[in-house]
């Protein structure tokens, strides 16, 4: 039986966007149930938030694409763990999860030792709002990401991802799946690589 874990999110500033009002409770329920069209719609609406936090999170060892990928994982966690009856809007809650996921990746990158070639920080774009052409590319990338989750991840990687998105630590995931924490860490590394490859 899988452990039930809850995500603890820190209080951060509220993020408001006109796109949030288009994410209805029905759409969220469909996304939580794994319906591909609903997941793609929520991802498309939240991508500007992900890009904004990702641009702010870029550091040595964490480039913009990697930060965006971590933000997408944070959004999946928000979709699965959001409880509408607790008085927080989905936009605010998802923004916290996205920012926390990127902050966690940033701290992890800071703990690693990097060679001289990895010491430069990519310059983030001042305007993070995508144009029509970029929106079309993003939609294609989102579809590829969803397809990767459904077809390219092994059963073990899918189980690890599900528990991770529900806020479980490496140790909790290892205990739930009767595997070592190292195997869980390796699985997360593999699935991150596969998701990044899906985004091109």
Residue pairs with C-beta under 8 A, 6 or more apart in sequence:
1 176
2 159
2 162
2 163
2 176
3 163
3 168
3 172
3 173
3 175
3 176
4 166
5 163
5 166
5 167
5 168
5 169
5 172
6 81
6 166
6 167
7 77
7 78
7 81
7 97
7 100
7 166
7 167
8 167
9 93
9 96
9 97
9 100
10 96
10 100
11 96
12 95
12 96
12 99
14 92
14 95
15 49
15 91
15 92
15 95
16 91
17 48
17 49
17 91
19 45
19 46
19 48
20 45
20 89
20 90
20 91
22 45
23 41
23 42
23 45
23 46
23 90
23 91
25 84
27 38
27 41
27 42
28 38
28 42
28 79
28 82
28 84
28 90
30 37
30 38
31 38
31 39
31 41
31 42
31 79
32 79
32 80
32 82
36 146
36 150
39 79
39 146
40 139
40 142
40 143
40 146
42 75
42 79
43 72
43 75
43 142
43 145
44 135
44 138
44 139
44 142
46 75
46 94
46 98
47 130
47 138
47 142
48 128
48 129
48 130
49 71
49 91
49 94
49 95
49 98
50 68
50 71
50 72
50 74
50 75
50 98
51 68
51 71
51 128
51 130
52 128
53 67
53 71
53 95
53 98
53 99
53 102
54 64
54 67
54 68
54 70
54 71
54 102
55 64
55 67
55 124
55 125
55 128
56 102
56 124
57 67
57 70
57 102
57 103
57 105
57 106
58 64
58 67
58 121
58 122
58 124
59 106
59 109
59 110
59 121
60 109
60 110
60 114
60 118
60 119
60 120
60 121
61 109
61 110
61 112
61 114
61 118
62 70
62 105
62 106
62 109
63 122
64 122
64 124
65 196
65 199
66 105
66 196
67 102
67 105
67 106
68 199
69 192
69 195
69 196
69 199
70 101
70 102
70 104
70 105
71 98
71 101
71 102
72 145
72 195
73 101
73 164
73 165
73 192
73 195
74 94
74 97
74 98
74 99
74 100
74 101
74 102
75 94
75 97
75 98
76 161
76 165
77 97
77 101
77 164
77 165
77 166
77 167
78 90
78 93
78 94
78 96
78 97
78 98
79 94
80 162
80 165
80 166
81 97
81 165
81 166
81 167
82 90
82 93
82 94
84 90
130 138
141 198
141 199
141 200
144 198
144 199
144 200
145 195
145 198
145 199
147 198
148 194
148 195
148 197
148 198
149 158
149 161
149 195
152 194
152 198
153 161
153 191
153 194
154 187
156 177
156 179
156 187
157 187
157 190
157 191
157 194
159 177
160 173
160 177
160 184
160 187
160 188
160 191
161 188
161 191
163 172
163 173
163 176
163 177
164 173
164 188
168 176
170 181
170 184
170 185
170 188
171 181
173 179
173 181
173 184
174 180
174 181
174 183
174 184
177 184
